Amino acid sequence: MRMSHYSRVIALAHGFSEERAEALFNAAPMHDIGKIGIADSIMLKPGKLTDEEFAVMKTHPEIGAEILGESDSDLISLAKTVSLTHHEKWDGSGYPLSLSGEDIPLEGRIVAVADVFDALSSERPYKKAFPREKCFEILQEGRGKHFDPTILDAFFACSEKIVETQLQLMDDATT
């Protein structure tokens, strides 16, 4: 849920209306729904994935899009878009569609930044959390390669709110 909050904050900083940002907030939690189709032996592996395991992991956006399917619901349609495009990269080196630049839906570009920040700044079975400044450095290193520069500008313009949200939700999780 943290990354959903980050997505909304970034979207608002990027100029989304409250309504559009709220729609993204509600769709973003489904970004990794396709991971239910990935074996626990891969999902919970404490170390680095093999090339074969990573190839399987890279199928989760398409699995998610398939799970969400075709829908008349604007929310489900947006969730499908986010699921399918949150691992695309600005330079075209992402997956599963190898989209680049503005061919990547804006919501997918926003969730990409929110998701990577959350992954970097949170402990995972395979890694410890990075210090916040290191997270910011890694995001900046991805400018124009992994990430849309305008989305990073929005992220850094609202970074105080991002950190406030992070701390608030961490506190909620520990109380």
C-alpha positions in Angstrom: 0.0 0.0 0.0 2.9 2.4 0.6 3.7 2.5 -3.1 0.1 3.3 -3.8 0.3 6.3 -1.5 3.6 7.3 -3.2 1.9 7.0 -6.6 -0.9 9.4 -5.6 1.6 11.9 -4.2 3.7 11.8 -7.4 0.7 12.0 -9.6 -0.6 15.1 -7.8 2.9 16.7 -8.0 2.9 15.9 -11.8 -0.4 17.7 -12.2 -3.0 15.0 -12.0 -6.5 16.1 -10.8 -7.5 14.8 -7.3 -9.9 12.4 -9.1 -7.3 11.0 -11.5 -4.7 10.6 -8.6 -7.3 8.8 -6.5 -8.0 6.4 -9.4 -4.3 5.7 -9.6 -4.1 5.2 -5.8 -6.9 2.6 -6.1 -5.4 0.8 -9.1 -1.7 0.8 -8.0 -2.1 -1.9 -5.4 -2.9 -4.4 -8.2 0.4 -3.7 -10.0 1.9 -7.0 -8.8 -1.2 -9.1 -8.8 0.5 -11.4 -11.4 3.0 -12.5 -8.8 0.3 -14.9 -7.5 1.2 -16.9 -10.6 4.9 -17.1 -9.6 6.1 -20.0 -7.5 6.9 -19.3 -3.9 10.4 -20.8 -4.4 11.1 -17.8 -6.6 9.1 -15.2 -4.8 10.5 -16.0 -1.4 14.1 -16.8 -2.4 16.5 -15.1 -0.1 19.3 -14.7 -2.6 19.7 -13.5 -6.2 17.5 -15.1 -8.8 19.1 -17.3 -11.5 18.6 -16.2 -15.1 15.9 -18.8 -15.5 14.1 -17.7 -12.3 14.3 -14.1 -13.3 12.8 -15.0 -16.7 9.9 -16.5 -14.8 9.6 -13.5 -12.6 9.5 -11.2 -15.6 6.2 -12.9 -16.7 4.2 -11.4 -13.7 3.1 -8.2 -15.5 1.5 -10.3 -18.3 0.0 -12.7 -15.8 -1.5 -9.7 -13.9 -2.9 -8.3 -17.1 -4.5 -11.6 -17.8 -5.9 -11.9 -14.3 -7.5 -8.5 -14.6 -8.7 -9.2 -18.1 -11.0 -7.1 -20.2 -13.4 -5.0 -18.1 -15.9 -2.2 -18.4 -14.6 -0.9 -15.0 -12.3 2.1 -15.4 -10.5 1.0 -12.2 -9.8 -2.5 -13.5 -8.7 -1.2 -16.9 -6.3 1.2 -15.2 -5.0 -1.5 -12.9 -4.4 -3.7 -16.0 -2.4 -0.9 -17.7 -0.4 -0.4 -14.5 0.3 -4.1 -14.1 1.4 -4.5 -17.7 3.6 -1.4 -17.8 5.2 -0.7 -14.4 8.4 -2.6 -15.5 8.8 -0.7 -18.8 11.8 1.6 -18.9 12.1 5.1 -20.4 14.9 3.8 -22.7 13.0 0.8 -24.0 15.0 -1.8 -22.0 12.1 -2.8 -19.7 9.6 -5.6 -20.0 7.3 -7.2 -21.0 6.6 -5.0 -24.1 9.9 -3.1 -24.5 8.0 0.2 -24.6 10.0 3.4 -24.4 9.4 7.1 -23.6 5.9 8.4 -23.9 4.7 5.1 -25.4 4.6 3.9 -21.8 1.3 5.0 -20.2 1.9 7.9 -17.8 0.4 5.9 -14.9 2.8 3.0 -15.5 5.7 5.5 -15.5 4.5 6.9 -12.1 4.1 3.5 -10.5 7.5 2.5 -11.8 9.1 5.3 -9.7 6.9 4.6 -6.7 7.5 0.9 -6.9 11.3 1.2 -7.2 11.5 3.7 -4.4 9.5 1.4 -2.2 11.6 -1.7 -3.2 14.8 0.2 -2.5 13.8 1.6 0.8 12.1 -1.5 2.2 13.6 -4.8 3.4 12.9 -7.7 1.2 13.6 -11.5 1.6 16.7 -11.0 -0.7 18.0 -7.6 0.7 18.1 -5.0 3.4 16.6 -1.6 3.0 18.9 1.0 1.5 19.3 4.4 3.3 17.0 7.0 1.9 19.8 9.1 0.4 21.1 6.0 -1.4 17.6 5.4 -2.7 17.4 9.0 -4.1 20.8 8.5 -5.7 19.8 5.3 -7.4 16.6 7.0 -8.7 18.6 9.9 -10.1 21.0 7.5 -11.8 18.0 6.0 -13.6 16.9 9.5 -15.0 16.3 9.2 -18.8 17.2 5.5 -18.7 14.9 3.7 -16.4 12.7 6.6 -15.5 10.8 9.4 -17.2 12.7 12.6 -16.2 9.5 14.5 -15.6 8.2 11.9 -13.2 11.5 12.0 -11.3 11.1 15.8 -11.2 7.7 15.4 -9.6 9.0 12.7 -7.2 11.8 15.0 -6.0 9.5 18.0 -5.9 7.3 16.2 -3.4 10.0 14.1 -1.7 9.2 15.6 1.7 5.7 14.3 1.4 7.0 11.0 0.2 9.2 10.6 3.2 6.4 11.8 5.5 4.1 9.1 4.0 6.9 6.5 4.3 7.4 7.2 8.0 3.7 7.4 8.7 3.0 4.0 7.1 6.1 2.4 8.7 4.8 3.6 12.1 1.4 2.2 11.3 2.9 -1.1 10.5 4.8 -1.4 13.8 2.1 -0.3 16.1 
